Amino acid sequence: MSSSRRRRFAAEALGTAFLLLAIVGSGIVAAADGDGSRALFEHAAVVGVALTALIASLGPVSGAHFNPVVTLVDAAFGGIDRRDVVPYLTSQVAGALAGTGLANVLFSEPAFAIATKRRAGVPFATSEVVATLGLVLVIFALVRAGTPSRIPASVGAYIAGAIYFTSSTSLANPAVTLARSLTDTWTGIAPIDVPAFLIAQLAGGALAYALVRWLFHPTPEIAAAVVVPHDPDGPAT
């Protein structure tokens, strides 16, 4: 069997697997707790819509990674200068902490409080591997296919779905995970559970990197791996 045919069959298997994950996983969530399911669905919709808008608006400036795993994979593909990786990661974590503190204050919570909500166990960690793999695959598959303009809507839609159909509610982002350990609200994650999530997210990103390289080989002659084409000197005036 040719490598091209193997990639086609693998893409079909992968797509169908994620489809069934969405179907069955969301069904389990919806049936488990009516009120909790409705709240989670509303949460997923808001996050997905907000993320779509943020990527579309800030992508031309920075590429709109908002996620250390995306930055690391982008650097591995050559999409950004590796000297920019540490500043990107630092900015993402700082932004995540600022956003968390602001959200807490806006709703009369302490700016920062240690989260007590547990998200422990193999199902949660495995969910983070899968959720992060899917996120990175969606982004860089669209880049490799030469359709980066579809990324904002696609990423927003994927994250909205993954929040609902994974048991971990798809944090899929180390900066988000660290920041959510400092809000003792519904979206928090107890610090003791953070390391497992971080490891799972990095593993998911690494798997996605390898998968994209294989599925889209040989690659078309397009920009390496930026999330959204951007001008490093900022948007035109």
Rosetta silent file (secondary structure, phi, psi, omega in degrees, C-alpha in Angstrom):
SEQUENCE: MSSSRRRRFAAEALGTAFLLLAIVGSGIVAAADGDGSRALFEHAAVVGVALTALIASLGPVSGAHFNPVVTLVDAAFGGIDRRDVVPYLTSQVAGALAGTGLANVLFSEPAFAIATKRRAGVPFATSEVVATLGLVLVIFALVRAGTPSRIPASVGAYIAGAIYFTSSTSLANPAVTLARSLTDTWTGIAPIDVPAFLIAQLAGGALAYALVRWLFHPTPEIAAAVVVPHDPDGPAT
SCORE:     score description
SCORE:     0.000 S_00000001
   1 L     0.000  133.230 -178.774    0.000    0.000    0.000 S_00000001
   2 L   -69.984  156.776  179.605    1.381    3.427   -0.955 S_00000001
   3 H   -64.631  -32.852  178.418    2.119    5.987    1.745 S_00000001
   4 H   -62.952  -43.431  178.803   -0.409    8.339    0.140 S_00000001
   5 H   -66.110  -39.166  178.194   -3.177    5.768    0.499 S_00000001
   6 H   -60.975  -40.721  178.649   -2.179    5.074    4.100 S_00000001
   7 H   -64.804  -39.803  178.980   -2.464    8.777    4.891 S_00000001
   8 H   -62.895  -45.078 -178.944   -5.914    8.939    3.261 S_00000001
   9 H   -67.561  -37.935  178.968   -7.154    5.961    5.255 S_00000001
  10 H   -64.837  -39.646  178.529   -5.616    7.323    8.460 S_00000001
  11 H   -62.713  -40.059  177.876   -7.340   10.680    7.921 S_00000001
  12 H   -64.776  -42.586  179.884  -10.674    8.919    7.508 S_00000001
  13 H   -65.477  -43.339 -178.600  -10.139    6.882   10.662 S_00000001
  14 H   -64.647  -47.095 -179.859   -9.021    9.914   12.654 S_00000001
  15 H   -62.077  -41.729  179.806  -11.909   12.090   11.513 S_00000001
  16 H   -68.649  -35.893  178.269  -14.465    9.398   12.224 S_00000001
  17 H   -63.048  -45.185  178.938  -12.933    8.737   15.656 S_00000001
  18 H   -67.538  -34.492  177.040  -13.233   12.399   16.640 S_00000001
  19 H   -61.152  -46.711  179.876  -16.769   12.503   15.244 S_00000001
  20 H   -69.336  -31.971  174.476  -17.826    9.601   17.451 S_00000001
  21 H   -60.976  -43.509  178.274  -16.009   11.122   20.389 S_00000001
  22 H   -64.850  -43.153 -177.161  -18.150   14.239   19.916 S_00000001
  23 H   -67.095  -54.859 -174.975  -21.353   12.242   19.482 S_00000001
  24 H   -72.675  -44.392 -179.071  -20.947    9.767   22.321 S_00000001
  25 H   -60.794  -45.817  179.331  -19.092   12.067   24.714 S_00000001
  26 H   -66.176  -33.061  177.001  -21.630   14.867   24.399 S_00000001
  27 H   -64.805  -40.932  178.165  -24.430   12.338   24.831 S_00000001
  28 H   -63.383  -44.761  179.937  -22.921   11.108   28.084 S_00000001
  29 H   -63.427  -45.655 -176.861  -22.558   14.674   29.372 S_00000001
  30 H   -62.990  -34.960 -177.070  -26.068   15.658   28.324 S_00000001
  31 H   -83.656  -20.464 -171.728  -27.615   12.624   30.013 S_00000001
  32 H   -72.882  -42.011 -174.413  -25.579   12.785   33.219 S_00000001
  33 L  -156.060  109.690 -175.332  -26.882   16.016   34.724 S_00000001
  34 H   -57.008  -53.349 -178.432  -29.493   18.238   33.140 S_00000001
  35 H   -66.594  -43.092  179.363  -28.585   21.475   34.940 S_00000001
  36 H   -65.670  -37.209  179.080  -24.845   20.799   34.817 S_00000001
  37 H   -65.268  -42.133  179.809  -25.051   19.877   31.155 S_00000001
  38 H   -64.723  -41.968  178.575  -26.875   23.085   30.292 S_00000001
  39 H   -63.209  -41.582 -179.945  -24.335   25.179   32.178 S_00000001
  40 H   -66.573  -38.747  178.881  -21.451   23.425   30.435 S_00000001
  41 H   -63.259  -43.843  178.628  -23.075   23.898   27.026 S_00000001
  42 H   -63.593  -41.911  176.954  -23.504   27.620   27.664 S_00000001
  43 H   -59.597  -46.244 -179.274  -19.899   27.849   28.857 S_00000001
  44 H   -61.914  -42.062 -179.032  -18.667   26.049   25.723 S_00000001
  45 H   -64.047  -43.694 -179.330  -20.652   28.326   23.423 S_00000001
  46 H   -64.816  -45.774 -179.819  -19.336   31.512   25.051 S_00000001
  47 H   -62.246  -43.660 -179.053  -15.707   30.338   25.014 S_00000001
  48 H   -62.289  -44.510 -179.953  -15.966   29.223   21.393 S_00000001
  49 H   -66.660  -44.598 -179.873  -17.467   32.499   20.185 S_00000001
  50 H   -62.833  -41.871 -179.120  -15.005   34.625   22.169 S_00000001
  51 H   -64.778  -39.771  176.617  -12.038   32.620   20.922 S_00000001
  52 H   -57.850  -47.185 -178.639  -13.174   32.982   17.313 S_00000001
  53 H   -65.708  -40.657 -178.312  -13.353   36.763   17.675 S_00000001
  54 H   -66.743  -41.621  179.113   -9.994   37.013   19.459 S_00000001
  55 H   -66.060  -43.651 -178.438   -8.139   34.940   16.859 S_00000001
  56 H   -63.644  -36.643 -175.318   -9.705   36.849   13.972 S_00000001
  57 H   -85.506  -37.111 -175.762   -8.854   40.245   15.479 S_00000001
  58 H   -99.701  -10.076  178.280   -5.399   39.648   16.978 S_00000001
  59 H   -55.058  -42.638 -179.783   -4.129   37.072   14.489 S_00000001
  60 H   -63.688  -16.832 -179.029   -2.748   39.713   12.115 S_00000001
  61 H   -91.827  -51.553 -171.841   -0.568   41.043   14.953 S_00000001
  62 H  -121.579   -9.655 -170.968    0.858   37.965   16.690 S_00000001
  63 L    95.263  -10.533  174.601   -0.597   34.898   15.011 S_00000001
  64 L    54.443   53.243  176.030   -3.076   34.560   17.903 S_00000001
  65 L   -71.537  -56.637 -178.544   -1.547   31.520   19.566 S_00000001
  66 L    57.198   18.379 -170.529   -2.805   32.244   23.107 S_00000001
  67 L  -157.770  119.553 -179.419   -1.449   28.803   24.006 S_00000001
  68 H   -57.781  -33.636  179.335    2.111   27.633   24.823 S_00000001
  69 H   -65.884  -42.257  178.421    1.585   24.304   23.059 S_00000001
  70 H   -62.849  -41.573  178.551    0.602   26.066   19.841 S_00000001
  71 H   -62.059  -44.762 -179.002    3.657   28.317   20.131 S_00000001
  72 H   -64.219  -41.665  179.073    5.994   25.360   20.665 S_00000001
  73 H   -68.785  -40.460  177.970    4.567   23.461   17.692 S_00000001
  74 H   -60.198  -42.513  177.701    4.665   26.573   15.525 S_00000001
  75 H   -64.601  -38.026  178.886    8.336   27.051   16.407 S_00000001
  76 H   -63.833  -33.958  177.875    9.039   23.391   15.618 S_00000001
  77 H   -81.916   -9.474 -178.938    7.516   23.904   12.162 S_00000001
  78 L    88.145   16.846 -177.490    9.526   27.091   11.677 S_00000001
  79 L   -77.190  -27.798  175.004    6.530   29.395   11.776 S_00000001
  80 L  -131.265  156.480  177.030    8.042   31.768   14.332 S_00000001
  81 L   -64.328  132.291 -177.486   11.590   32.659   15.264 S_00000001
  82 H   -65.340  -18.728  174.916   12.682   30.431   18.144 S_00000001
  83 H   -68.849  -18.909 -179.569   14.045   33.495   19.918 S_00000001
  84 H   -88.831   -7.030 -173.923   10.415   34.606   20.286 S_00000001
  85 H   -62.239  -52.187 -177.648    9.268   31.418   22.025 S_00000001
  86 H   -62.016  -45.518  175.922   10.099   32.414   25.610 S_00000001
  87 H   -59.860  -37.625  177.258    8.591   35.926   25.249 S_00000001
  88 H   -62.539  -48.700 -177.743    5.451   34.368   23.730 S_00000001
  89 H   -62.235  -42.458  179.099    5.129   31.852   26.575 S_00000001
  90 H   -62.155  -43.605  179.813    5.748   34.532   29.194 S_00000001
  91 H   -63.688  -40.242 -179.157    3.155   36.819   27.620 S_00000001
  92 H   -65.267  -44.795  179.874    0.583   34.027   27.450 S_00000001
  93 H   -66.846  -43.077  178.520    0.968   33.056   31.103 S_00000001
  94 H   -61.125  -43.854  178.641    0.932   36.703   32.222 S_00000001
  95 H   -63.298  -40.922  179.520   -2.177   37.360   30.146 S_00000001
  96 H   -63.016  -42.531  178.726   -3.908   34.264   31.502 S_00000001
  97 H   -65.359  -42.302  179.321   -3.216   35.324   35.081 S_00000001
  98 H   -63.490  -43.475  179.960   -4.412   38.875   34.409 S_00000001
  99 H   -64.466  -39.243  178.425   -7.604   37.649   32.757 S_00000001
 100 H   -65.039  -46.560  178.863   -8.340   35.268   35.613 S_00000001
 101 H   -60.464  -41.701 -179.969   -7.795   37.952   38.228 S_00000001
 102 H   -64.957  -44.691  179.238   -9.998   40.389   36.344 S_00000001
 103 H   -60.152  -43.473  178.747  -12.805   37.849   35.931 S_00000001
 104 H   -59.574  -46.544 -178.134  -12.707   37.048   39.634 S_00000001
 105 H   -64.997  -39.732 -178.920  -12.878   40.721   40.602 S_00000001
 106 H   -61.733  -25.438 -179.586  -15.711   41.455   38.171 S_00000001
 107 L  -111.071   27.988  172.932  -17.828   38.859   39.949 S_00000001
 108 L    61.039   29.118  173.450  -16.905   39.940   43.484 S_00000001
 109 L   -99.233  160.978  171.552  -14.509   37.055   44.070 S_00000001
 110 L   -57.821  144.279 -178.220  -10.979   37.446   45.474 S_00000001
 111 L   -53.173  -43.184  176.543   -8.607   38.385   42.663 S_00000001
 112 L  -138.649  135.047  177.472   -6.737   35.117   43.212 S_00000001
 113 L  -148.125  140.258 -178.750   -7.720   32.118   45.293 S_00000001
 114 L   -65.816  125.836 -178.777   -6.381   28.580   45.278 S_00000001
 115 L   -69.037  145.366  177.596   -8.809   26.356   43.386 S_00000001
 116 L  -114.272   -6.239 -178.435  -10.320   23.392   45.213 S_00000001
 117 L   -72.262  120.623 -178.646  -12.109   21.727   42.299 S_00000001
 118 L   -85.174  138.988  175.355  -10.473   18.339   41.661 S_00000001
 119 L  -136.237   63.333 -171.761   -9.904   17.099   38.122 S_00000001
 120 L  -107.391  153.924  172.456   -7.909   13.977   38.892 S_00000001
 121 L   118.282  162.088 -178.338   -7.586   10.586   37.265 S_00000001
 122 H   -59.698  -42.513  179.784   -6.632    8.849   34.047 S_00000001
 123 H   -58.406  -39.074  179.853   -9.825    9.838   32.165 S_00000001
 124 H   -67.601  -46.179 -179.863   -9.124   13.539   32.769 S_00000001
 125 H   -63.792  -42.554  178.797   -5.460   13.318   31.737 S_00000001
 126 H   -63.824  -38.375  176.783   -6.317   11.254   28.670 S_00000001
 127 H   -59.561  -38.125  179.994   -8.996   13.779   27.751 S_00000001
 128 H   -69.367  -35.887  174.031   -6.366   16.516   27.809 S_00000001
 129 H   -60.073  -49.579 -176.807   -4.094   14.541   25.480 S_00000001
 130 H   -65.735  -45.586 -177.876   -6.984   14.059   23.053 S_00000001
 131 H   -62.531  -43.200 -179.194   -8.321   17.616   23.351 S_00000001
 132 H   -70.455  -40.367  176.159   -4.903   19.197   22.777 S_00000001
 133 H   -56.637  -47.727 -178.964   -4.076   16.827   19.934 S_00000001
 134 H   -63.105  -41.639  179.529   -7.321   17.778   18.210 S_00000001
 135 H   -61.210  -50.969 -178.324   -6.780   21.498   18.702 S_00000001
 136 H   -65.802  -37.163  177.735   -3.244   21.494   17.310 S_00000001
 137 H   -61.794  -45.731  179.843   -4.291   19.187   14.460 S_00000001
 138 H   -59.050  -46.502 -177.119   -7.108   21.542   13.426 S_00000001
 139 H   -62.805  -55.047 -170.575   -4.798   24.570   13.414 S_00000001
 140 H   -82.115  -19.612  171.087   -1.837   23.156   11.568 S_00000001
 141 H   -66.678  -41.074  178.465   -3.828   20.987    9.184 S_00000001
 142 H   -68.286  -36.077  176.177   -5.523   24.155    7.945 S_00000001
 143 H   -64.147  -48.406 -178.554   -2.161   25.894    7.679 S_00000001
 144 H   -65.414  -28.406  178.635   -0.658   23.003    5.744 S_00000001
 145 L   -80.370   -5.608  178.428   -3.732   22.888    3.504 S_00000001
 146 L    79.637   24.362 -179.250   -3.193   26.557    2.657 S_00000001
 147 L  -127.062   53.975 -177.994   -6.458   27.750    4.243 S_00000001
 148 H   -64.573  -19.656  179.137   -5.376   29.689    7.363 S_00000001
 149 H   -65.108  -18.615 -179.867   -8.313   32.084    6.979 S_00000001
 150 H   -86.104   -5.042 -173.353  -10.549   29.291    8.233 S_00000001
 151 H   -64.341  -47.147 -176.923   -8.658   28.932   11.494 S_00000001
 152 H   -53.601  -52.207 -178.339  -10.578   31.412   13.711 S_00000001
 153 H   -67.461  -37.718 -177.454  -13.991   29.836   13.145 S_00000001
 154 H   -68.363  -43.078  179.247  -12.609   26.305   13.094 S_00000001
 155 H   -66.787  -43.967  177.512  -10.690   26.659   16.351 S_00000001
 156 H   -58.393  -43.624  179.825  -13.629   28.338   18.072 S_00000001
 157 H   -66.194  -42.625 -179.099  -15.947   25.566   16.928 S_00000001
 158 H   -63.711  -46.877 -178.311  -13.537   22.810   17.937 S_00000001
 159 H   -63.643  -41.026  177.428  -12.911   24.205   21.414 S_00000001
 160 H   -58.451  -44.725  179.127  -16.639   24.720   21.998 S_00000001
 161 H   -67.087  -43.394 -176.158  -17.262   21.111   21.067 S_00000001
 162 H   -68.127  -31.914  175.234  -14.309   19.716   23.000 S_00000001
 163 H   -58.054  -37.747 -174.761  -15.319   21.539   26.185 S_00000001
 164 H   -85.889  -33.843 -173.047  -18.574   19.652   26.028 S_00000001
 165 H  -100.224    3.311  174.738  -17.488   16.219   24.804 S_00000001
 166 L  -110.983  148.406 -177.865  -14.372   15.608   26.946 S_00000001
 167 L   -68.702  -24.407  179.995  -14.464   14.686   30.619 S_00000001
 168 L   -84.746   -6.170 -172.597  -11.769   17.272   31.421 S_00000001
 169 L    62.472   26.491  167.934  -13.774   20.045   29.682 S_00000001
 170 L    49.959   67.824  170.190  -10.811   20.598   27.356 S_00000001
 171 L   -66.991  -49.479  169.457   -8.460   23.020   29.040 S_00000001
 172 L    51.181   29.328 -173.578   -5.964   22.050   26.288 S_00000001
 173 L  -163.509  115.382 -178.764   -3.663   24.947   27.174 S_00000001
 174 H   -59.647  -38.654  179.513   -0.887   25.145   29.807 S_00000001
 175 H   -65.046  -42.427  177.225   -1.345   28.886   30.384 S_00000001
 176 H   -63.026  -42.875 -178.671   -5.076   28.398   30.912 S_00000001
 177 H   -61.860  -46.897  179.172   -4.441   25.463   33.229 S_00000001
 178 H   -61.444  -44.665 -177.377   -2.010   27.399   35.425 S_00000001
 179 H   -67.383  -37.061 -177.932   -4.311   30.412   35.617 S_00000001
 180 H   -71.886  -12.356  173.634   -7.402   28.352   36.416 S_00000001
 181 L   -74.595   -6.715 -177.646   -5.635   26.957   39.482 S_00000001
 182 L  -112.996   21.930  171.478   -6.021   30.468   40.924 S_00000001
 183 L  -131.750  117.805 -178.530   -9.792   30.764   40.733 S_00000001
 184 L   -90.105   59.745 -179.667  -11.856   28.887   43.297 S_00000001
 185 L  -127.220 -171.777 -177.458  -14.898   28.852   41.032 S_00000001
 186 L   -56.869  -31.890 -177.040  -16.633   26.394   38.727 S_00000001
 187 L   -90.518    1.774 -175.884  -13.817   26.630   36.152 S_00000001
 188 L   -71.116  166.759  173.971  -10.979   26.090   38.639 S_00000001
 189 L  -140.934  124.817 -178.511   -8.544   23.197   38.829 S_00000001
 190 L   -58.691  136.491 -177.901   -6.856   22.219   42.087 S_00000001
 191 H   -53.261  -31.186 -179.078   -3.077   22.819   41.910 S_00000001
 192 H   -64.191  -23.343 -179.333   -2.385   19.171   42.743 S_00000001
 193 H   -93.030   -8.586 -175.801   -3.987   18.177   39.424 S_00000001
 194 H   -63.634  -46.578 -177.329   -2.132   20.750   37.314 S_00000001
 195 H   -56.144  -42.143  179.872    1.089   18.769   36.597 S_00000001
 196 H   -62.792  -38.504  178.671   -0.805   15.838   35.061 S_00000001
 197 H   -66.365  -42.996 -179.471   -2.741   18.235   32.836 S_00000001
 198 H   -62.399  -44.002  178.440    0.420   20.016   31.693 S_00000001
 199 H   -62.232  -43.472 -179.229    2.139   16.740   30.816 S_00000001
 200 H   -64.116  -40.786 -179.866   -0.944   15.536   28.958 S_00000001
 201 H   -65.714  -42.007  177.554   -1.212   18.783   26.985 S_00000001
 202 H   -65.366  -38.128  177.769    2.436   18.681   25.931 S_00000001
 203 H   -64.660  -42.753  178.072    2.032   15.040   24.923 S_00000001
 204 H   -61.805  -40.743  177.507   -1.030   15.899   22.856 S_00000001
 205 H   -64.001  -41.376  179.599    0.869   18.691   21.111 S_00000001
 206 H   -64.891  -41.562  177.923    3.805   16.401   20.334 S_00000001
 207 H   -63.506  -41.529  179.516    1.495   13.740   18.908 S_00000001
 208 H   -64.987  -40.290  178.098   -0.274   16.330   16.772 S_00000001
 209 H   -57.879  -48.134 -179.755    3.046   17.663   15.464 S_00000001
 210 H   -64.522  -39.793 -177.843    4.082   14.183   14.344 S_00000001
 211 H   -67.020  -42.987  178.937    0.660   13.473   12.853 S_00000001
 212 H   -63.804  -42.955  178.134    0.539   16.702   10.841 S_00000001
 213 H   -58.212  -37.932 -177.693    4.039   16.080    9.476 S_00000001
 214 H   -79.525  -47.094 -176.202    2.976   12.617    8.322 S_00000001
 215 H   -64.694  -34.348 -174.764   -0.539   13.353    7.035 S_00000001
 216 L  -109.314   37.793  176.661    0.537   16.405    5.054 S_00000001
 217 L  -107.680  130.645   -4.147    3.779   15.070    3.575 S_00000001
 218 L   -73.263  153.362 -176.326    4.944   16.316    1.156 S_00000001
 219 L   -88.170  148.521  175.453    3.811   19.770    2.237 S_00000001
 220 L   -69.949  162.444  179.758    2.643   22.459   -0.189 S_00000001
 221 L   -81.787   83.861  178.527    4.755   25.547   -0.669 S_00000001
 222 L  -133.237  175.055  176.952    2.983   27.787    1.822 S_00000001
 223 L   -55.410  140.314 -167.964    3.925   29.754    4.918 S_00000001
 224 L   -52.366  -71.330 -175.359    5.446   27.352    7.407 S_00000001
 225 L  -160.117   39.203  176.380    3.110   27.195   10.366 S_00000001
 226 L   -76.458  147.452 -178.660    1.738   30.494   11.530 S_00000001
 227 L   -69.264  -47.528  173.316   -1.699   30.296   13.039 S_00000001
 228 L  -136.068  132.322 -179.807   -2.918   33.361   11.181 S_00000001
 229 L   -52.745  132.595 -177.277   -0.678   35.246    8.717 S_00000001
 230 L  -143.642  158.525  177.645    0.664   38.263   10.533 S_00000001
 231 L   -97.068  116.489 -177.947    2.970   41.208   10.179 S_00000001
 232 L   -60.996  -19.091  178.513    5.672   41.058   12.887 S_00000001
 233 L   -93.749    5.437  177.463    5.775   44.856   12.917 S_00000001
 234 L   103.580  168.888 -178.749    2.047   45.117   13.578 S_00000001
 235 L   -68.922  153.816  178.995   -1.015   45.744   11.411 S_00000001
 236 L   -66.244  148.609  179.369   -0.915   48.255    8.615 S_00000001
 237 L  -106.633    0.000    0.000   -2.173   51.711    9.439 S_00000001
